Amino acid sequence: MIGVSSCLVGVNCTYKGKNHKIEKIKEMVKNKEAIMICPEVLGGMSIPREPCEIQGGKVLSISGVDYTNNYYDGAYKALKILQKFNIDVVLLKAKSPSCGKNKIYDGTFQHYLIEGNGITVQVLQENGITVYNDDTLDTFYEHIEKGT
């Protein structure tokens, strides 16, 4: 079993209240091959919500509200869920301040990308969970097909 971002399954939980559905991922959840998580919602964030980006180690909304604690709370709740099901591989949404791996927005809200990881990615990787983003689907599919 794997973990997947709820928005990739078709749940309208992005900050805009939309989703990024990938039909194959939705089928995996339907077939009980994957479970959904949304760390931002688990952390108490509303749908919709103001966009947030990481700035100086904090997660701030576009209006300057500090949501760092919400993001960490959601990351640790997601970790507990994944650990409960012995999940060691996840597919998360790219570029997010929570779920982005390797590239996240730079904190200026101008859609500029920088190297870095979202809060949930950091927490999961520190706890031995392999993280993929939806911008590396081929590599992710290869990984789960091999069962490694």
C-alpha positions as CSV (number, residue, x, y, z in Angstrom):
1,M,0.0,0.0,0.0
2,I,1.1,3.6,-0.7
3,G,0.0,7.0,0.5
4,V,-1.1,9.7,-1.9
5,S,-2.1,13.4,-1.7
6,S,-5.9,13.6,-1.6
7,C,-5.9,16.3,-4.3
8,L,-4.4,13.8,-6.7
9,V,-7.3,11.5,-6.1
10,G,-9.8,14.2,-7.0
11,V,-10.6,15.6,-3.6
12,N,-11.2,19.4,-3.8
13,C,-8.8,20.2,-1.0
14,T,-6.2,22.5,-2.7
15,Y,-5.9,26.1,-1.4
16,K,-8.3,27.1,-4.2
17,G,-10.7,24.4,-3.3
18,K,-9.8,22.4,-6.4
19,N,-8.0,19.2,-7.2
20,H,-5.3,17.7,-9.4
21,K,-6.9,14.4,-10.1
22,I,-4.9,11.6,-11.8
23,E,-7.3,8.8,-12.8
24,K,-4.7,6.0,-12.2
25,I,-4.2,7.3,-8.6
26,K,-7.9,7.5,-8.0
27,E,-8.2,3.9,-9.2
28,M,-5.5,2.8,-6.8
29,V,-7.4,4.3,-3.8
30,K,-10.7,2.7,-5.1
31,N,-8.9,-0.7,-5.3
32,K,-7.5,-0.2,-1.7
33,E,-3.9,0.0,-3.0
34,A,-3.4,3.5,-1.6
35,I,-4.7,5.7,1.1
36,M,-5.3,9.5,0.8
37,I,-3.8,12.2,3.0
38,C,-4.0,15.9,2.9
39,P,-1.5,17.3,5.5
40,E,-2.8,20.8,5.1
41,V,-6.3,19.8,6.0
42,L,-5.0,17.5,8.7
43,G,-3.3,20.6,10.1
44,G,-6.5,22.5,10.4
45,M,-6.3,24.6,7.2
46,S,-9.6,25.5,5.6
47,I,-10.8,24.8,2.1
48,P,-10.4,27.2,0.3
49,R,-7.6,29.1,2.1
50,E,-5.1,31.8,1.4
51,P,-2.0,30.6,-0.6
52,C,1.0,29.9,1.6
53,E,4.7,29.7,0.9
54,I,7.8,29.0,2.9
55,Q,9.7,32.2,3.8
56,G,12.7,32.0,6.1
57,G,11.8,28.7,7.5
58,K,8.2,29.7,8.3
59,V,5.0,29.0,6.3
60,L,3.3,32.3,5.7
61,S,0.1,33.2,3.9
62,I,0.1,35.8,1.2
63,S,-1.3,38.2,3.8
64,G,1.5,37.4,6.3
65,V,-0.3,35.0,8.7
66,D,2.1,32.4,10.1
67,Y,0.7,28.9,9.6
68,T,4.0,27.1,10.4
69,N,2.5,25.2,13.3
70,N,-0.5,24.1,11.2
71,Y,1.8,22.7,8.6
72,Y,3.9,20.8,11.1
73,D,0.8,19.5,12.9
74,G,-0.6,18.2,9.6
75,A,2.8,16.6,8.6
76,Y,3.0,14.7,11.9
77,K,-0.7,13.6,11.7
78,A,0.0,12.4,8.1
79,L,3.1,10.5,9.3
80,K,1.1,8.8,12.0
81,I,-1.5,7.7,9.5
82,L,1.1,6.3,7.1
83,Q,2.9,4.5,9.9
84,K,-0.3,3.0,11.1
85,F,-0.6,1.3,7.7
86,N,3.1,0.5,7.4
87,I,3.4,2.8,4.3
88,D,6.9,3.6,3.2
89,V,6.2,5.3,-0.2
90,V,4.0,8.3,-1.0
91,L,3.1,10.3,-4.0
92,L,2.5,14.0,-3.1
93,K,1.6,17.2,-5.0
94,A,4.7,19.0,-6.4
95,K,5.7,22.6,-5.5
96,S,3.4,22.8,-2.4
97,P,4.8,24.2,0.8
98,S,3.6,21.0,2.4
99,C,4.1,18.3,-0.2
100,G,6.6,19.7,-2.7
101,K,9.8,17.7,-3.1
102,N,13.1,19.3,-4.4
103,K,11.3,22.4,-5.8
104,I,9.0,24.7,-3.9
105,Y,7.9,28.3,-4.4
106,D,10.3,30.9,-3.1
107,G,8.0,32.8,-0.8
108,T,7.4,35.8,-3.0
109,F,4.1,34.5,-4.3
110,Q,5.4,35.2,-7.9
111,H,5.5,31.5,-8.9
112,Y,9.3,31.4,-8.8
113,L,10.7,28.0,-7.9
114,I,13.7,27.3,-5.7
115,E,15.4,24.2,-4.4
116,G,13.7,22.9,-1.2
117,N,11.2,20.6,0.3
118,G,7.8,21.2,1.8
119,I,7.2,20.6,5.5
120,T,5.5,17.2,5.1
121,V,8.2,16.0,2.8
122,Q,10.9,16.9,5.4
123,V,9.0,15.1,8.2
124,L,8.3,12.0,6.1
125,Q,11.8,11.7,4.8
126,E,13.3,12.1,8.3
127,N,11.2,9.1,9.2
128,G,12.3,6.8,6.4
129,I,9.4,7.3,4.0
130,T,10.2,7.6,0.3
131,V,8.5,10.6,-1.3
132,Y,7.7,11.2,-5.0
133,N,5.9,14.1,-6.5
134,D,3.4,14.1,-9.3
135,D,6.0,15.7,-11.6
136,T,7.9,12.4,-11.5
137,L,5.1,10.0,-12.2
138,D,7.0,7.6,-14.4
139,T,9.7,7.1,-11.7
140,F,7.0,6.7,-9.1
141,Y,5.2,4.0,-11.2
142,E,8.4,2.2,-11.8
143,H,9.2,2.2,-8.1
144,I,5.8,0.7,-7.1
145,E,5.8,-1.8,-9.9
146,K,9.1,-3.1,-8.7
147,G,7.9,-3.2,-5.2
148,T,11.0,-1.6,-3.9
